[in-house]
């Protein structure tokens, strides 16, 4: 038997691609559609709607946050944007962070695959059919075994190439009388005297401001960490857009915290002490007591905090929580700002025969494994095991 035949038999014994199912969408297609290509990077008018979802970055990390693929893909460091789904453990095609790539013995199994390099170019060629092996090459960004490339390039092909150039401001720059254009078409990371940084328009006149220490053309600033509100921040007249696409953990004067939209106007509220962009607030666990069941607190109709609630039957759900949550005697405890861990349910004969009444509308999704080995990301609830084709399911988890 030829080597080609052996390779075919080896890979026909298990599904490499999640099949299309009438019970759910093709998960493999969903991940392919999430990838930012050169067409997505082009400047364009975007719908301002924001979804819950996941952003995966070129460094291999994925973060749950508010997303808009049209807007987010215009950032060079974004690899993929997934709408209406939580992040997988890792994007199935993106190379993981360099410190997590497993060092394994190279395999002899090869086939046609698409490899995208960190320079943005993608090409299909014969390759080892193992992402772990291919991603050992630090120049590889993503790998698509037995698939066509999502695009010829993942970069903005029309973006002007500007050499990165750091400019350190000198005293002579402060006093120059250069006339600079009103419209500035170059951007860079500016470092100010107080240590803060901002990605703003830059030109030969940038150093005329004594607040500027240095700037680097065509370089984005590293993500801001903690922003401590100062008195001067309270009085600025910055005009901030009504739609905010960045979130962070805000600390208030009373010590409470909340994960909310943040921008340059956040510190205008004197109730806010500091905030940290892109950081989830630490969770706060509340155990329900008999006294908390009987309180007569008036709670708002709209609850803007979420957490993981644990019920008396052991089930958990990520739902709105507030001081009135313990009024429900079915609730044992809840943890603010924490998502519930995925729960695996293995179907038993008893679960097939239950006569539980299940709602027609199901708002929880999960990865269902069927008897034939296929998987699908579909709505799940206590009645899922009534289908004898279902072997098990994991709540709040995308199939990989």
Secondary structure, DSSP 4 states (H G I P E B T S, - for coil): --HHHHHHHHHHTS-SSPPPBTTBB-HHHHHHHTB--HHHHS--------EEEEEEETTS-EEEEEE-HHHHTTSTTEEEEEESSPPPSS-SSBPPPGGG----PPP--EEEEEEEETTSBEEEEEEES-HHHHTTSTTEEEEEETS--S-SBSS-TTSPP---EEEE--HHHHT------SS---EEEEEETTS-EEEEE--TTGGGSTTEEEEEET-PPPPP-EEE--HHHHT------SS---EEEEEETTS-EEEEE--TTGGGSTTEEEEEET-PPPPEEEE--HHHHS------SS---EEEEEETTS-EEEEE--TTGGGSTTEEEEEET-PPPP-EEE--HHHHH------SS---EEEEEETTS-EEEEE--TTGGGSTTEEEEEET----
